[in-house]
Amino acid sequence: MPVNIPPLLPEQLLPIPGLSLGTAEASIKRPGRKDILVITLAENTRVAGVFTRNRFCAAPVTVARSHLMGSLPIRALVINTGNANAGTGQSGIDHAHATCASLARLIGCQTQQVLPFSTGVIMEPLPVEKIITHLPQALANLAPDNWFAAAQAIMTTDIVPKGVSRQIQINGTTVTITGIAKGSGMIHPNMATMLGYIATDAAVTQPLLDDLVRYATDRSFNCVTVDGDTSTNDALILMATGQAGNTPITVSTNPAFISLQAAITEVAALLAQMIVRDGEGATKFITVQVESGKTREECTKVAYAIAHSPLIKTACFASDPNLGRILAAIGYAGIEDLDVNLVQLYLGNILVAEHGGRAASYREEDGQRIMQAPEITIQVKLNRGNASTTVWTCDLSYDYVKINADYRS
């Protein structure tokens, strides 16, 4: 079961003026579940996004990236689950275009004003006719307060829907941010998340929105890993309808922008952490903090060496304080001039290693107590500078193997 994710209630996800969501059941992979989501956007909504850097990116990523870089404003998004439309060649591109064209005809806009997204099984033809046939159903239940159903509609191996809302005050005006995400496996940063959609009613210029999505991504979805696999379909989309009524934010030094940036980053970080907490088969949520490095880059190397290690992740699953595995990961992270005698390692608040070996004060029972908790913090102090980073990951359990062995069936 997911690690310490409170149940999500529909009323917790706040509507965003200028944005509506509708879902449909098209039986793309299995009958009886929501597997299509349509999001429509009011005129003058600004949209920014980041996508997977996997060179074998999915057809909808190619099409969405192209449409987003075009000159026409985005008016709608269409998302399907159950089929990734990846590894499908030119036919996959054609199917993504056909989906966009069909939705565009229904809502009265240009094909290039629709962004397509898919998630699910790779190298299977997209059942495009099922999707096109059920688009009217999704449009029929469009509503601003349909975020909970939307969060359900984008799930694949996720156990729980993931969503969060926040409200802030900007010069006396209430600004709302709501986001949803899906992801449970094939989670490793190289852009963003598996699929994530965050919206705000704040008025903000396009260049600042572009900067904001990258800033939030680097401090949230680019700080998580479940299994070290980067998906072919990753995408994070940030939408700003501009209908809150605030004075448009035009410069990054404006305190209003700093407040908005912090709130959107918080929403993104909470969604990213939910993905890890719902990692396939996860029983432990692990925070890896690396501090006092020379650069953030070297801190990140150490953090991911720990977070990616199957030996460390299985030790966490077994509640085994196997300190040697953690020291080994620090050592092979790629810092050539690392002085291991300066490194300090903590489990929770317990110092477990220093001066190149086990700390004199460390007791095995203290390590076991820390490792038995559902949430574990591994802290590394390199003691060679002022840089730091934090990465979130989970353990690796028997169920991870079972889920992925059965995924296509």
C-alpha positions as CSV (number, residue, x, y, z in Angstrom):
1,M,0.0,0.0,0.0
2,P,1.1,3.6,-0.6
3,V,3.3,5.0,2.2
4,N,1.5,7.6,4.3
5,I,-0.6,9.1,1.6
6,P,-3.9,10.5,3.2
7,P,-7.0,9.6,1.2
8,L,-7.8,12.2,-1.4
9,L,-11.2,13.7,-1.3
10,P,-12.9,15.4,-4.3
11,E,-13.5,18.6,-2.3
12,Q,-9.8,19.0,-1.6
13,L,-9.1,19.8,-5.3
14,L,-10.2,23.3,-6.0
15,P,-11.5,24.4,-9.4
16,I,-9.5,26.8,-11.6
17,P,-11.6,29.5,-13.4
18,G,-11.1,29.1,-17.1
19,L,-10.4,25.4,-17.0
20,S,-12.8,22.4,-17.3
21,L,-12.2,18.7,-17.1
22,G,-14.1,15.7,-18.5
23,T,-13.6,12.0,-18.5
24,A,-14.7,8.9,-20.4
25,E,-14.5,5.1,-20.3
26,A,-13.3,3.8,-23.6
27,S,-12.1,0.3,-22.5
28,I,-8.6,1.0,-23.9
29,K,-7.0,-1.7,-21.8
30,R,-9.8,-2.8,-19.4
31,P,-13.5,-2.1,-19.3
32,G,-15.2,-0.2,-16.4
33,R,-12.6,2.4,-15.7
34,K,-12.0,6.0,-16.7
35,D,-9.2,6.1,-19.3
36,I,-9.7,9.3,-21.2
37,L,-9.3,12.8,-19.9
38,V,-10.1,16.0,-21.7
39,I,-9.1,19.4,-20.4
40,T,-10.4,22.5,-22.1
41,L,-8.9,26.0,-21.6
42,A,-10.4,29.4,-21.9
43,E,-9.0,31.8,-24.5
44,N,-5.8,33.6,-23.4
45,T,-4.7,30.7,-21.2
46,R,-0.9,30.4,-21.2
47,V,0.6,26.9,-21.3
48,A,4.2,25.8,-20.6
49,G,5.6,22.3,-20.4
50,V,8.7,20.0,-20.1
51,F,9.0,16.6,-21.6
52,T,11.0,13.4,-21.3
53,R,14.6,13.5,-22.7
54,N,14.3,9.8,-23.6
55,R,15.4,9.7,-27.3
56,F,12.8,7.0,-27.9
57,C,10.1,9.4,-26.9
58,A,6.4,8.6,-27.5
59,A,4.5,9.9,-30.5
60,P,2.2,12.1,-28.3
61,V,5.4,13.7,-26.8
62,T,6.6,14.6,-30.3
63,V,3.3,16.0,-31.3
64,A,2.6,17.9,-28.0
65,R,6.1,19.4,-28.0
66,S,5.6,20.6,-31.6
67,H,2.1,22.1,-30.9
68,L,3.4,23.8,-27.8
69,M,6.2,25.5,-29.7
70,G,3.8,26.7,-32.4
71,S,2.3,30.2,-32.7
72,L,-1.3,29.2,-31.8
73,P,-2.6,29.3,-28.2
74,I,-3.4,25.9,-26.6
75,R,-7.1,25.3,-26.1
76,A,-7.3,21.7,-25.0
77,L,-5.4,18.6,-23.7
78,V,-6.4,15.0,-24.4
79,I,-5.0,12.2,-22.3
80,N,-5.5,8.4,-22.6
81,T,-4.3,5.6,-20.3
82,G,-3.8,2.0,-21.1
83,N,-1.7,2.6,-24.2
84,A,1.5,4.7,-24.4
85,N,1.5,5.1,-28.2
86,A,5.3,4.7,-27.9
87,G,7.5,2.6,-30.2
88,T,4.7,2.9,-32.8
89,G,6.6,4.7,-35.6
90,Q,4.8,6.9,-38.1
91,S,1.4,5.3,-37.4
92,G,1.7,6.5,-33.8
93,I,2.4,10.1,-35.0
94,D,-0.6,9.8,-37.3
95,H,-2.9,8.5,-34.5
96,A,-1.8,11.3,-32.2
97,H,-2.6,13.9,-34.9
98,A,-5.9,12.2,-35.6
99,T,-6.9,12.4,-31.9
100,C,-6.0,16.1,-31.8
101,A,-7.9,16.8,-35.0
102,S,-11.0,15.0,-33.7
103,L,-11.1,17.0,-30.5
104,A,-10.4,20.2,-32.3
105,R,-13.4,19.7,-34.6
106,L,-15.6,19.0,-31.5
107,I,-14.6,22.2,-29.6
108,G,-14.1,24.5,-32.6
109,C,-10.3,25.1,-32.7
110,Q,-7.3,24.2,-34.8
111,T,-5.6,20.8,-34.5
112,Q,-2.4,22.5,-33.4
113,Q,-4.2,24.0,-30.4
114,V,-4.6,20.5,-28.8
115,L,-1.9,18.7,-26.9
116,P,-2.1,14.9,-26.8
117,F,-0.7,12.6,-24.0
118,S,-0.7,8.8,-23.6
119,T,0.5,6.4,-20.9
120,G,0.4,2.6,-20.6
121,V,1.8,-0.3,-22.6
122,I,4.6,0.5,-25.0
123,M,4.9,-0.8,-28.6
124,E,1.2,-1.5,-29.0
125,P,-0.9,0.3,-31.6
126,L,-3.0,3.1,-30.2
127,P,-6.7,2.2,-30.4
128,V,-7.4,5.6,-31.9
129,E,-11.0,4.8,-32.9
130,K,-12.0,4.0,-29.3
131,I,-10.5,7.3,-28.2
132,I,-12.2,9.4,-30.9
133,T,-15.5,7.7,-30.4
134,H,-15.5,8.5,-26.7
135,L,-14.4,12.1,-26.9
136,P,-18.0,13.4,-26.9
137,Q,-18.6,11.5,-23.7
138,A,-15.7,13.3,-22.1
139,L,-16.9,16.6,-23.3
140,A,-20.4,15.9,-22.0
141,N,-19.3,15.9,-18.4
142,L,-16.8,18.8,-18.6
143,A,-16.8,20.7,-15.3
144,P,-14.4,23.0,-13.4
145,D,-14.6,20.8,-10.3
146,N,-13.9,17.5,-12.0
147,W,-10.2,17.3,-10.8
148,F,-10.8,14.2,-8.7
149,A,-12.2,12.2,-11.6
150,A,-9.4,13.5,-13.7
151,A,-6.8,12.2,-11.3
152,Q,-8.4,8.8,-11.5
153,A,-8.6,8.8,-15.3
154,I,-4.8,9.2,-15.7
155,M,-3.8,6.3,-13.4
156,T,-2.1,3.2,-14.7
157,T,-0.4,1.1,-12.0
158,D,-1.0,3.8,-9.4
159,I,-2.9,2.5,-6.4
160,V,-4.3,5.9,-5.4
161,P,-5.2,9.1,-7.3
162,K,-2.7,12.0,-6.7
163,G,-3.8,15.6,-6.4
164,V,-3.2,18.8,-4.3
165,S,-4.5,22.3,-4.2
166,R,-3.1,25.5,-2.6
167,Q,-4.3,29.1,-2.4
168,I,-2.2,32.2,-1.8
169,Q,-2.8,35.9,-1.6
170,I,-1.1,38.1,-4.2
171,N,-1.7,41.8,-3.4
172,G,-5.0,41.1,-1.8
173,T,-6.2,38.7,-4.6
174,T,-6.8,35.0,-4.0
175,V,-4.8,32.9,-6.4
176,T,-5.5,29.1,-6.7
177,I,-3.2,26.3,-7.8
178,T,-4.4,22.7,-8.4
179,G,-2.4,19.8,-9.7
180,I,-2.7,16.1,-10.5
181,A,-0.1,13.5,-11.4
182,K,0.2,9.9,-12.2
183,G,3.2,7.7,-11.8
184,S,4.3,4.6,-9.9
185,G,6.9,2.8,-11.9
186,M,9.5,3.8,-14.6
187,I,10.2,6.8,-12.4
188,H,13.6,8.5,-12.7
189,P,14.2,12.2,-13.3
190,N,15.3,13.4,-16.7
191,M,12.7,16.1,-17.1
192,A,9.7,15.9,-14.9
193,T,7.2,13.2,-13.9
194,M,5.3,10.5,-15.8
195,L,2.2,12.7,-16.4
196,G,1.5,15.8,-14.4
197,Y,-0.9,18.7,-14.9
198,I,-0.8,21.8,-12.8
199,A,-3.0,24.8,-13.3
200,T,-3.4,28.3,-11.7
201,D,-5.7,31.2,-12.3
202,A,-2.9,33.7,-11.8
203,A,-2.1,36.2,-14.6
204,V,1.6,35.7,-15.6
205,T,3.5,36.3,-18.8
206,Q,4.6,33.4,-21.0
207,P,8.4,33.8,-20.4
208,L,7.9,33.7,-16.7
209,L,5.6,30.7,-17.0
210,D,8.3,28.9,-19.0
211,D,10.9,29.7,-16.3
212,L,8.5,28.7,-13.6
213,V,7.8,25.2,-14.9
214,R,11.5,24.5,-15.2
215,Y,12.2,25.9,-11.7
216,A,9.5,23.8,-10.1
217,T,10.5,20.7,-12.0
218,D,14.1,20.8,-10.9
219,R,13.0,21.0,-7.3
220,S,10.3,18.4,-7.4
221,F,9.9,15.8,-10.2
222,N,13.6,15.9,-10.9
223,C,14.3,14.9,-7.3
224,V,12.5,11.6,-7.3
225,T,13.3,8.0,-8.4
226,V,11.5,4.7,-7.9
227,D,13.5,2.4,-10.1
228,G,15.9,4.4,-12.3
229,D,14.0,4.0,-15.5
230,T,13.1,7.1,-17.5
231,S,9.8,6.8,-19.3
232,T,9.2,7.4,-23.0
233,N,6.1,9.5,-22.2
234,D,7.0,11.8,-19.4
235,A,5.4,15.3,-19.5
236,L,4.6,18.1,-17.0
237,I,2.2,20.8,-18.2
238,L,1.7,24.1,-16.4
239,M,-1.4,26.2,-17.3
240,A,-2.2,29.8,-16.2
241,T,-5.7,31.0,-17.1
242,G,-5.2,34.5,-15.9
243,Q,-8.7,34.8,-14.4
244,A,-7.8,35.4,-10.7
245,G,-7.9,39.2,-11.3
246,N,-4.4,39.9,-10.1
247,T,-2.2,42.5,-11.8
248,P,-0.3,40.5,-14.5
249,I,3.1,39.4,-13.2
250,T,5.7,40.5,-15.7
251,V,9.1,40.4,-13.9
252,S,10.8,37.7,-11.8
253,T,11.8,40.1,-9.1
254,N,8.2,40.9,-8.3
255,P,7.3,39.6,-4.8
256,A,4.1,38.3,-6.4
257,F,6.1,36.1,-8.8
258,I,8.3,34.8,-5.9
259,S,5.1,33.8,-4.0
260,L,3.6,32.1,-7.0
261,Q,6.8,30.3,-7.8
262,A,7.0,29.0,-4.2
263,A,3.4,27.8,-4.2
264,I,3.6,26.0,-7.5
265,T,6.9,24.4,-6.5
266,E,5.2,23.2,-3.3
267,V,2.4,21.7,-5.3
268,A,4.8,20.0,-7.7
269,A,7.0,18.7,-4.8
270,L,4.0,17.2,-3.0
271,L,2.8,15.5,-6.2
272,A,6.3,14.2,-6.8
273,Q,6.5,12.8,-3.3
274,M,3.1,11.1,-3.7
275,I,4.5,9.3,-6.8
276,V,7.3,7.9,-4.7
277,R,5.0,7.0,-1.8
278,D,2.9,5.1,-4.3
279,G,5.9,3.5,-6.0
280,E,5.2,0.0,-7.3
281,G,5.3,-2.3,-4.3
282,A,6.7,0.4,-2.0
283,T,6.6,-0.1,1.8
284,K,9.1,2.7,2.7
285,F,9.5,6.3,1.8
286,I,13.1,7.3,1.8
287,T,14.6,10.8,1.9
288,V,18.2,11.1,0.9
289,Q,19.9,14.3,2.0
290,V,23.4,15.1,0.8
291,E,25.0,18.2,2.4
292,S,28.2,20.3,2.5
293,G,29.4,19.3,-0.9
294,K,31.5,21.5,-3.3
295,T,28.7,21.7,-5.9
296,R,25.0,20.7,-6.1
297,E,26.0,18.4,-9.0
298,E,28.3,16.3,-6.8
299,C,25.7,16.2,-4.1
300,T,23.2,14.9,-6.7
301,K,25.6,12.2,-7.8
302,V,25.9,10.9,-4.3
303,A,22.1,11.1,-3.6
304,Y,21.2,9.2,-6.7
305,A,24.0,6.6,-6.2
306,I,22.2,5.8,-2.9
307,A,18.6,6.2,-4.2
308,H,19.3,3.9,-7.2
309,S,21.1,1.1,-5.4
310,P,19.0,-2.1,-5.5
311,L,21.1,-3.3,-2.5
312,I,20.2,-0.3,-0.4
313,K,16.6,-0.3,-1.5
314,T,16.2,-4.0,-0.7
315,A,17.9,-3.4,2.7
316,C,15.4,-0.7,3.4
317,F,12.6,-3.2,2.6
318,A,14.1,-5.7,5.0
319,S,14.6,-3.0,7.7
320,D,18.3,-3.9,7.6
321,P,20.8,-1.1,8.5
322,N,23.4,-2.5,6.1
323,L,25.8,0.5,6.4
324,G,28.4,-1.0,4.0
325,R,26.0,-0.7,1.1
326,I,25.5,3.0,1.7
327,L,29.2,3.7,2.1
328,A,29.9,1.8,-1.1
329,A,27.4,3.9,-3.0
330,I,28.9,7.1,-1.7
331,G,32.3,5.8,-2.8
332,Y,31.3,4.9,-6.4
333,A,29.2,8.1,-7.0
334,G,32.0,9.6,-9.0
335,I,33.7,12.2,-6.8
336,E,37.3,11.5,-7.6
337,D,38.9,13.7,-4.9
338,L,36.5,12.7,-2.1
339,D,38.1,12.4,1.3
340,V,36.2,9.5,2.9
341,N,37.6,10.4,6.3
342,L,35.6,13.7,6.2
343,V,32.3,12.0,5.4
344,Q,29.6,11.6,8.0
345,L,26.6,9.3,7.5
346,Y,23.4,9.5,9.5
347,L,20.3,7.3,9.7
348,G,17.6,9.6,10.9
349,N,19.3,11.6,13.7
350,I,21.8,8.8,14.5
351,L,25.4,9.2,13.5
352,V,26.4,5.8,12.1
353,A,29.7,6.4,10.2
354,E,32.6,8.9,10.4
355,H,36.4,8.9,10.0
356,G,36.1,6.3,7.3
357,G,34.2,3.7,9.4
358,R,31.5,3.0,12.0
359,A,30.9,5.7,14.5
360,A,32.0,4.8,18.0
361,S,28.7,5.9,19.4
362,Y,26.6,3.8,16.9
363,R,24.5,0.9,18.2
364,E,23.0,-1.7,15.9
365,E,19.6,-1.5,17.7
366,D,19.4,2.2,16.9
367,G,19.9,1.6,13.2
368,Q,17.3,-1.2,13.2
369,R,14.8,1.1,15.0
370,I,15.3,3.8,12.3
371,M,15.0,1.3,9.4
372,Q,11.8,-0.3,10.7
373,A,9.9,3.0,10.3
374,P,7.8,3.6,7.2
375,E,9.8,6.8,6.5
376,I,13.6,6.8,6.6
377,T,16.0,9.6,6.2
378,I,19.6,8.9,5.0
379,Q,21.8,12.0,5.5
380,V,25.3,12.3,4.1
381,K,27.6,15.2,5.1
382,L,30.5,15.4,2.7
383,N,32.1,18.2,4.7
384,R,33.8,19.8,1.7
385,G,31.6,22.8,0.8
386,N,28.2,24.5,1.2
387,A,26.1,22.8,-1.5
388,S,23.3,20.4,-0.8
389,T,20.5,18.4,-2.5
390,T,17.5,16.2,-1.5
391,V,16.2,13.2,-3.4
392,W,13.1,11.1,-2.6
393,T,12.9,7.4,-3.3
394,C,11.3,4.2,-2.0
395,D,12.3,0.6,-1.2
396,L,12.3,-2.3,-3.6
397,S,10.0,-5.1,-2.6
398,Y,8.7,-8.5,-3.8
399,D,5.6,-6.7,-5.1
400,Y,7.7,-4.5,-7.5
401,V,8.7,-7.6,-9.4
402,K,5.2,-9.1,-9.4
403,I,3.6,-5.9,-10.6
404,N,6.1,-5.5,-13.5
405,A,6.1,-9.1,-14.4
406,D,2.3,-9.0,-14.9
407,Y,2.0,-5.5,-16.4
408,R,1.2,-6.4,-20.0
409,S,-1.3,-9.2,-19.0
